[in-house]
Amino acid sequence: MEKKQRLEKQKVQDELKNAISSAKSVVFIDFRGVTVADDTKLRRACRDAKVHYKVAKNTLVRRAIDSLGWKSPDDILQGPTALAMSDVDPTTAAKAVAGVMKDVPALKIKGGLLDGEILNVDRVMFLATLPSREELLAKTAGAMQSPLTGFAVVLNETLAGFVRAVDALRAKREQAAG
């Protein structure tokens, strides 16, 4: 019986290790005082944002993180803990949780992990305010396109001015000859 439990815990620990190692970011959540309906809101928000949500024992989370060779967030792993993990974008998990926190004041962010580095609550909340990778790429492309568009307009106007000057010169010569 005890061996079966140990194997189950090892399986959960391995799943956590794989999930945490492949995640772009992890947000640790304190869900004390959260109703079932509010927890359902959080799970739905996570699912919609393609964020993996899991409630896990702190010792198993600690062991999974230790097995990755990362510093264990011992001060964060106190009390009931849920994990929101994003494989898509480092900001996605933080945004999903922060969005639900507006409606559910009992929900608290404990901290997070980003590339193996422990984040405090303020840094996780800062992550939630950052634009996503797609938004940043779109803004960068727009910023790069703007000077190119301006350059093309200037070149076009310069060429058009040259053509008008040549045309005016031709018209003047025709008028003088005629």
N, C-alpha and C positions, 0 to 999 in steps of 0.2 A: 504494500500500500504506500509506504513512504517513498519507495523507489519510483513508483508511478508519479507521485506528486513532484519529485525532484526532476523527473524527465519532462513533465509538463511545464515546470518553471523554466527549465533549460530551453525548451522550445519557445516559450514566450520571450525569454531573454534574447535568443537568437533572432527572432522576428523583430524585436525592438532594435537590436544592433543593426540589422539590415535596413530597417526603415530610417533610423537616425543617420546612418552613414550615407544613404542615398538622398537624404533630404537637403534642399538648399538652405532651409532654416527650420528651427524647431521652437515652438512657443510653449512654455510650461504654464498651465492654468490651474488656479485654485477655484474649485467649483462648490465650496461649502456654501450652503444656503440657497443654492440654485434649485428651482423647482424642475420637475420633469418636463413641463412645457417649455421652460426656458432652455433646458439642456437640449431639447428637441430642436429649438431655434438655432442653437449653436451648431449642432450636428448637421442641420440642413444648410446653414451658411457655409460650413466647411465643405460639405459635399458639393454644393454649387460652385465653390471656388477651387474644386479639385484639391482640397487639403485633407490629408489623412488625419482623423481624430481618434485618439485611443486613451482610455483610462488604464493606468498601470501602477503596479506597486513600486514605490520609490526605490527599494533595494534592487529590483530587477532593472529599473532604468539606470541606476547608478552602476550596476555591474555591466550593463550593455555599453555605457559610455566609457567605463574604465577599460573594457576589452578593445575599444577603438584606440586606446592610448591617449585619450583626451582628458583634460582636467575635469574632475567630477564636480558638478554644481551642488555640493552638499547643502549649502545654505538655502538653495531654492527647493530642494527635494525634501520638504517638511510638510506634513499634512497631506490631505488628498491631492493627487496630481493627475491632470490630464495633459496629453500632448497633442498639439496641432502641428503637423509636419507637411511642408510643401515641397514637392518635387519639381514644381514648375518655375517658381520665382522666389527669391528670398523675402519679398515683401508680402506675398500672398497670404501666408498663415497669420501674420501680424494684422493685416487688414481685415481678414475674416473675423478674427476674435475681437478686435477693437470695434468693428462695426456692430457686433452683437452686444458688446459691453455698454453701448449707449442706451440700449433698451433694458439691459439686465444688470443693474448696479451690483448685485451680489457676486457677479463674475469678476475675478481678479487675475491679472497677468502676474506671474511670479518672476519671470525672466525668460531667457531663451538661449539658443545656440545658433551661431552662424559660422560656418566653416570651422567647427571645433572650438570656437571662442565663446566664452560665456558672456551673455548680454544681461545687463540689469533691466529693470522695468522701463526706465526712461529711454534706453536704446531700442527696446522692442517697440515702444510707442512711436519713436522716431522712424523706425522701419515702416510702421503703418502709414506714415504720412508721405513716404517717398512714392514717386510714380513707379509703375511697373516697368519691366524691361521693354515691353512693346511700346509703352508711352514714351520712354526715353529714346528708343530708336526712332520713333516717328518725329519727335522734337528735334533730334539730331539731324535727321534727313531733311526736315524743313529748314533748319538753320543752315545746312550746307547748300540746299537748293536756292535759298534766298539770294546769296551773293552771286551765284551762277546766273540766276534769272536777271539780276541787275546788270551783270556784265554783258549778257546777251542783248539786253535792251540798249545799253550804251553802244555796243558794237553795231547793232542794227541802225540806231539813230545816226551814228557816224557815217555808215555806208549810205544811208538815205540822204544825209546832208551832202555827201560827196556827189551822189547821183544828181541831186537837185542843182548843185553848183555847175556840174558839167552840162546839164540840160540848159541852164540859164546861159552859160557861155556859148553853147551851140546856137541857141535862139538869138543871142546878140550878134553872133557872126553872120547868121542867115539874114538878119535884119540889116546889118551893115552892108552885106553883099547885094541885097535885093533892093 
